[in-house]
Amino acid sequence: MENILSFEELNENLNEAKGVHPAIKATLVKFIKNNPNCKYADAKRHIAKAVKGWELTKEDFDECMKECKGKDGKESKEDAKQAFFDSKKKSK
């Protein structure tokens, strides 16, 4: 009977979603890829404008940053190449 949760614990577990909400993930990932050196405050303002009523958490931001930059937190070579070519296109 040790595995039985109290009502409060069950309710807390049900209300806590895993990962970044799909409603903002695509928008946030796109923003981060276009602004690889962005800070949490920048992303929070962007999401607040893009998804009315949504407040970005630091945890969600960190998760998407890690996903965009790879497991070690550094930008992957592929992403760096893409950012380089994108910047060249913008400057023309």
C-alpha positions in Angstrom: 0.0 0.0 0.0 3.0 2.3 -0.1 2.4 3.2 -3.7 -0.9 4.9 -3.1 -0.7 8.6 -3.4 -2.7 11.1 -1.3 -5.3 13.1 -3.1 -3.0 16.2 -3.0 0.0 14.3 -4.4 -2.2 12.8 -7.2 -3.6 16.2 -8.1 -0.2 17.7 -8.1 1.2 15.0 -10.3 -1.7 15.3 -12.8 -1.4 19.1 -13.0 2.4 19.1 -13.6 3.0 18.6 -17.3 6.2 17.1 -18.7 8.2 19.2 -21.0 7.5 22.4 -22.8 3.8 22.9 -23.8 3.4 22.3 -27.5 1.5 25.6 -27.8 4.8 27.5 -27.3 7.6 25.0 -28.1 7.7 25.6 -31.9 7.5 29.4 -31.5 10.2 29.3 -28.8 12.6 27.0 -30.7 12.2 29.2 -33.8 12.9 32.3 -31.8 16.0 30.8 -30.2 17.4 29.5 -33.5 16.9 33.0 -35.0 18.5 34.6 -31.8 21.0 32.0 -30.5 22.4 34.4 -27.9 19.1 35.5 -26.6 18.4 35.7 -22.9 15.5 34.4 -20.9 14.0 38.0 -20.7 14.1 38.3 -24.5 12.3 35.0 -25.0 9.8 35.8 -22.3 8.8 39.0 -24.0 8.6 37.3 -27.4 6.4 34.5 -26.1 4.2 37.0 -24.3 3.5 38.8 -27.6 3.2 35.6 -29.7 1.0 33.6 -27.4 -1.4 35.9 -25.5 -1.7 35.1 -21.8 1.3 32.7 -21.7 4.1 33.3 -19.2 7.3 31.5 -20.2 9.0 29.8 -17.4 12.8 29.7 -16.9 12.6 25.9 -16.9 10.9 25.8 -20.4 13.4 28.3 -21.7 16.4 26.3 -20.5 14.9 23.1 -21.9 14.5 24.6 -25.4 17.9 26.3 -25.2 19.5 22.9 -24.4 17.5 21.3 -27.3 18.6 24.0 -29.8 22.2 24.0 -28.7 22.8 20.3 -28.2 23.4 18.2 -25.1 26.5 20.0 -24.0 24.8 23.4 -24.2 27.0 24.6 -27.1 25.7 25.3 -30.6 26.1 22.4 -32.9 28.3 22.7 -36.0 25.2 22.3 -38.2 23.3 25.1 -36.4 26.4 27.3 -36.6 26.7 26.8 -40.4 23.0 27.5 -40.8 23.2 30.7 -38.7 26.2 31.8 -40.8 24.4 31.3 -44.1 21.2 32.9 -42.8 23.2 36.0 -41.7 24.7 36.2 -45.2 21.2 36.1 -46.8 20.0 38.9 -44.5 23.0 41.1 -45.3 22.3 41.0 -49.1 
